[in-house]
Amino acid sequence: MKERKRLDTVAHWPWESPDVLGSISVLRQSRVMRFQFSIPVVTEVVDSHDVDKVSRYADILQIGARNMQNYALLTEIGKSKCPIVLKRGLSATVTEWLTAADYLLAGARPVDKLLWL
């Protein structure tokens, strides 16, 4: 069996009630597992108001294909100190993908902290 190198977490799906998972408690539990198993926590941020809360618990912030054109979110995540994974949607052009990266850089994001997928 292949050894897992990171812990992907989903603290809150936007289509569910916020009470379903208790997003901060999931992130806290993920952080405990991170120290227990020595693996980084990767989680997706879907709202610009949650960037500060999520970046306290996650090691790497992920931007999914759906939020690639959410420019307010991209700018806010660009201000965080966590590394970022920027996913590209299947129908998105390379120009759109690079435009999303420009919005991350507009938030004073160092280029070496950007992971491209």
Phi and psi in degrees as a GROMACS rama.xvg file:
@    title "Ramachandran Plot"
@    xaxis  label "Phi"
@    yaxis  label "Psi"
@TYPE xy
-72.9423  134.773  LYS-2
-75.9941  136.229  GLU-3
-80.9287  131.666  ARG-4
-100.531  -11.1659  LYS-5
-151.512  163.221  ARG-6
-113.727  111.008  LEU-7
-88.6074  129.168  ASP-8
-122.69  148.728  THR-9
-125.258  108.07  VAL-10
-82.9131  -28.5413  ALA-11
-161.406  120.073  HIS-12
-82.7438  133.031  TRP-13
-63.6182  -20.7097  PRO-14
-89.6787  -1.79738  TRP-15
-100.812  165.072  GLU-16
-67.7898  142.341  SER-17
-61.4112  -20.2241  PRO-18
-80.242  -11.3374  ASP-19
-63.9181  -47.9647  VAL-20
-111.519  -19.6579  LEU-21
62.469  72.7421  GLY-22
-54.2996  -40.1552  SER-23
-68.4265  -37.6474  ILE-24
-65.9189  -34.6556  SER-25
-64.8441  -41.7125  VAL-26
-66.6056  -37.3829  LEU-27
-63.4251  -43.5279  ARG-28
-63.8819  -38.2002  GLN-29
-62.9481  -39.1648  SER-30
-65.1259  -38.7567  ARG-31
-63.2719  -44.4027  VAL-32
-65.4744  -31.7486  MET-33
-60.3993  -45.4175  ARG-34
-72.9346  -33.1541  PHE-35
-68.9296  -41.2744  GLN-36
-107.957  0.300868  PHE-37
56.9311  49.2997  SER-38
-129.197  145.76  ILE-39
-74.7078  150.373  PRO-40
-98.6659  123.002  VAL-41
-113.954  125.503  VAL-42
-141.305  150.92  THR-43
-91.232  137.301  GLU-44
-105.025  130.173  VAL-45
-115.074  -7.0109  VAL-46
-135.745  135.661  ASP-47
-66.2059  -21.9302  SER-48
-74.4556  -17.5094  HIS-49
-97.6289  -0.648584  ASP-50
-59.8986  -46.1002  VAL-51
-64.6276  -43.5103  ASP-52
-63.4307  -46.2197  LYS-53
-69.1308  -38.3297  VAL-54
-67.6964  -17.6918  SER-55
-69.7145  -28.7811  ARG-56
-107.121  -27.3277  TYR-57
-94.3188  149.746  ALA-58
-88.0891  -34.8489  ASP-59
-132.801  131.643  ILE-60
-95.9108  138.037  LEU-61
-116.374  138.314  GLN-62
-113.47  116.581  ILE-63
-78.0408  172.44  GLY-64
-62.0103  -32.9152  ALA-65
-65.503  -34.4891  ARG-66
-97.3755  10.6454  ASN-67
-63.1613  -24.1957  MET-68
-111.83  16.8061  GLN-69
-89.0722  88.298  ASN-70
-69.1917  -31.0918  TYR-71
-64.6235  -42.032  ALA-72
-65.5198  -43.7866  LEU-73
-61.0514  -42.5391  LEU-74
-65.8503  -40.7007  THR-75
-67.4968  -41.7085  GLU-76
-66.0719  -33.1167  ILE-77
-60.6384  -24.7449  GLY-78
-80.5877  -16.5499  LYS-79
-74.2829  166.132  SER-80
-98.8694  -0.190662  LYS-81
-80.9843  149.768  CYS-82
-62.9413  155.769  PRO-83
-126.445  137.061  ILE-84
-106.258  119.411  VAL-85
-107.713  107.493  LEU-86
-86.0115  148.894  LYS-87
-108.52  131.263  ARG-88
-68.9888  153.828  GLY-89
-61.0188  -35.8559  LEU-90
-92.0135  -2.52334  SER-91
-79.0416  140.067  ALA-92
-80.7125  165.284  THR-93
-64.2265  -35.2514  VAL-94
-62.3502  -42.258  THR-95
-64.6215  -38.2022  GLU-96
-65.0741  -43.8896  TRP-97
-69.1114  -31.2195  LEU-98
-64.4694  -40.3914  THR-99
-61.2051  -40.1325  ALA-100
-65.5809  -34.8608  ALA-101
-61.9967  -39.2309  ASP-102
-66.3736  -34.2714  TYR-103
-64.9305  -41.75  LEU-104
-68.6501  -26.7972  LEU-105
-64.9929  -23.1995  ALA-106
-87.7445  22.3927  GLY-107
63.9119  42.0546  ALA-108
-87.1991  123.628  ARG-109
-64.5208  137.339  PRO-110
-62.7448  -33.7  VAL-111
-70.1266  -10.4456  ASP-112
-93.3847  1.19736  LYS-113
-97.3385  124.038  LEU-114
-105.75  131.793  LEU-115
-104.734  128.751  TRP-116
